[in-house]
Amino acid sequence: MTRIDFHSNVADKLAYTCRLIRKANAANCKAVVFHTDAAILRRLDEVLWTFTEADFLPHVMMNHPLASVTPIVLTDDTSIHCPHYELLINLTAVIPENFSAFQRMIEIISDDEGDKTIGRERYRQYQQQGYHLSHSVAK
């Protein structure tokens, strides 16, 4: 069963996601990052290239020919076949399709009150379905 971690009170979702990706990449963990807005994914793509001069965070969009061999994949659709199923990072207010195919999912909740409310609703939904949940507050 998928382990689901909630990271809440995140001031900057993209910067926080870059730090999570850097940590996952250092642990040789393959990640899929999900957002329904392609413009935000393009922005994340840009931020990953400039996040730090010391780290190379290899990433591509899901439709890229090298997606199957790239450890970090950005997508706006988890209903299609993903190249790997270790970690899913959800940046949206919706429950991603096929999230249960992943070993682990991280839900990133901003410090916005509306995002917090929707995040709490998702937390309850996962809890009612019997998923193992954890919660941490971003620092």
One Martini backbone bead per residue (centre of mass of N, CA, C, O) as a GRO file, in nm:
protein
  139
    1MET     BB    1   0.099   0.035   0.019
    2THR     BB    2   0.080   0.359   0.009
    3ARG     BB    3   0.277   0.612   0.114
    4ILE     BB    4   0.174   0.915   0.295
    5ASP     BB    5   0.300   1.250   0.276
    6PHE     BB    6   0.272   1.548   0.460
    7HIS     BB    7   0.357   1.884   0.354
    8SER     BB    8   0.332   2.176   0.540
    9ASN     BB    9   0.365   2.518   0.517
   10VAL     BB   10   0.446   2.605   0.225
   11ALA     BB   11   0.574   2.886   0.072
   12ASP     BB   12   0.746   2.730  -0.175
   13LYS     BB   13   0.682   2.477  -0.381
   14LEU     BB   14   0.919   2.475  -0.584
   15ALA     BB   15   1.158   2.489  -0.389
   16TYR     BB   16   1.072   2.245  -0.221
   17THR     BB   17   1.073   2.042  -0.452
   18CYS     BB   18   1.372   2.067  -0.517
   19ARG     BB   19   1.469   1.956  -0.245
   20LEU     BB   20   1.331   1.682  -0.269
   21ILE     BB   21   1.468   1.597  -0.531
   22ARG     BB   22   1.756   1.610  -0.428
   23LYS     BB   23   1.716   1.396  -0.210
   24ALA     BB   24   1.617   1.166  -0.392
   25ASN     BB   25   1.859   1.160  -0.584
   26ALA     BB   26   2.076   1.098  -0.362
   27ALA     BB   27   1.896   0.815  -0.305
   28ASN     BB   28   1.808   0.690  -0.583
   29CYS     BB   29   1.525   0.823  -0.636
   30LYS     BB   30   1.242   0.803  -0.818
   31ALA     BB   31   1.049   1.075  -0.976
   32VAL     BB   32   0.715   1.212  -0.978
   33VAL     BB   33   0.572   1.515  -1.101
   34PHE     BB   34   0.254   1.671  -1.016
   35HIS     BB   35   0.060   1.877  -1.251
   36THR     BB   36  -0.213   2.028  -1.424
   37ASP     BB   37  -0.009   2.265  -1.494
   38ALA     BB   38   0.208   2.323  -1.749
   39ALA     BB   39   0.331   2.597  -1.661
   40ILE     BB   40   0.440   2.496  -1.389
   41LEU     BB   41   0.620   2.277  -1.506
   42ARG     BB   42   0.798   2.470  -1.669
   43ARG     BB   43   0.896   2.625  -1.422
   44LEU     BB   44   1.024   2.386  -1.279
   45ASP     BB   45   1.223   2.323  -1.498
   46GLU     BB   46   1.377   2.589  -1.468
   47VAL     BB   47   1.445   2.568  -1.164
   48LEU     BB   48   1.612   2.302  -1.181
   49TRP     BB   49   1.847   2.440  -1.353
   50THR     BB   50   1.886   2.688  -1.111
   51PHE     BB   51   1.890   2.600  -0.810
   52THR     BB   52   2.192   2.473  -0.842
   53GLU     BB   53   2.534   2.449  -0.912
   54ALA     BB   54   2.606   2.166  -0.760
   55ASP     BB   55   2.347   2.039  -0.896
   56PHE     BB   56   2.220   1.761  -1.080
   57LEU     BB   57   1.875   1.739  -1.209
   58PRO     BB   58   1.746   1.495  -1.376
   59HIS     BB   59   1.500   1.599  -1.627
   60VAL     BB   60   1.163   1.542  -1.760
   61MET     BB   61   0.915   1.504  -1.953
   62MET     BB   62   0.697   1.250  -2.012
   63ASN     BB   63   0.718   1.286  -2.346
   64HIS     BB   64   1.001   1.214  -2.342
   65PRO     BB   65   1.225   0.984  -2.473
   66LEU     BB   66   1.393   0.977  -2.172
   67ALA     BB   67   1.197   0.903  -1.935
   68SER     BB   68   1.280   0.597  -1.873
   69VAL     BB   69   1.598   0.716  -1.788
   70THR     BB   70   1.478   0.930  -1.590
   71PRO     BB   71   1.449   1.014  -1.248
   72ILE     BB   72   1.288   1.284  -1.343
   73VAL     BB   73   0.934   1.346  -1.373
   74LEU     BB   74   0.707   1.549  -1.555
   75THR     BB   75   0.341   1.584  -1.495
   76ASP     BB   76  -0.027   1.603  -1.599
   77ASP     BB   77  -0.043   1.263  -1.610
   78THR     BB   78  -0.118   0.960  -1.419
   79SER     BB   79  -0.288   0.766  -1.618
   80ILE     BB   80  -0.042   0.704  -1.742
   81HIS     BB   81   0.245   0.562  -1.806
   82CYS     BB   82   0.503   0.533  -1.597
   83PRO     BB   83   0.851   0.482  -1.564
   84HIS     BB   84   0.795   0.513  -1.244
   85TYR     BB   85   0.704   0.399  -0.875
   86GLU     BB   86   0.825   0.538  -0.613
   87LEU     BB   87   0.769   0.867  -0.649
   88LEU     BB   88   0.512   1.105  -0.564
   89ILE     BB   89   0.455   1.450  -0.643
   90ASN     BB   90   0.204   1.665  -0.514
   91LEU     BB   91   0.086   2.002  -0.636
   92THR     BB   92  -0.215   1.962  -0.587
   93ALA     BB   93  -0.583   1.952  -0.513
   94VAL     BB   94  -0.563   1.656  -0.615
   95ILE     BB   95  -0.612   1.326  -0.678
   96PRO     BB   96  -0.421   1.116  -0.826
   97GLU     BB   97  -0.401   0.910  -1.057
   98ASN     BB   98  -0.247   0.616  -0.966
   99PHE     BB   99  -0.109   0.655  -0.680
  100SER     BB  100  -0.121   0.344  -0.584
  101ALA     BB  101   0.137   0.259  -0.766
  102PHE     BB  102   0.300   0.387  -0.553
  103GLN     BB  103   0.505   0.373  -0.279
  104ARG     BB  104   0.509   0.699  -0.275
  105MET     BB  105   0.361   1.008  -0.137
  106ILE     BB  106   0.376   1.366  -0.177
  107GLU     BB  107   0.211   1.625  -0.010
  108ILE     BB  108   0.187   1.966  -0.099
  109ILE     BB  109   0.131   2.230   0.137
  110SER     BB  110   0.056   2.533   0.175
  111ASP     BB  111   0.000   2.851   0.349
  112ASP     BB  112  -0.273   2.844   0.233
  113GLU     BB  113  -0.590   2.814   0.342
  114GLY     BB  114  -0.719   2.666   0.100
  115ASP     BB  115  -0.500   2.444   0.079
  116LYS     BB  116  -0.537   2.335   0.365
  117THR     BB  117  -0.832   2.246   0.341
  118ILE     BB  118  -0.790   2.049   0.103
  119GLY     BB  119  -0.573   1.879   0.245
  120ARG     BB  120  -0.753   1.776   0.475
  121GLU     BB  121  -0.951   1.625   0.292
  122ARG     BB  122  -0.744   1.429   0.175
  123TYR     BB  123  -0.652   1.306   0.435
  124ARG     BB  124  -0.927   1.183   0.509
  125GLN     BB  125  -0.958   1.005   0.261
  126TYR     BB  126  -0.708   0.831   0.308
  127GLN     BB  127  -0.781   0.740   0.592
  128GLN     BB  128  -1.053   0.596   0.511
  129GLN     BB  129  -0.874   0.397   0.312
  130GLY     BB  130  -0.603   0.307   0.497
  131TYR     BB  131  -0.367   0.487   0.489
  132HIS     BB  132  -0.043   0.566   0.546
  133LEU     BB  133   0.029   0.849   0.755
  134SER     BB  134   0.205   1.163   0.736
  135HIS     BB  135   0.334   1.462   0.917
  136SER     BB  136   0.480   1.779   0.816
  137VAL     BB  137   0.647   2.081   0.887
  138ALA     BB  138   0.776   2.326   0.738
  139LYS     BB  139   1.105   2.513   0.756
   0.00000   0.00000   0.00000
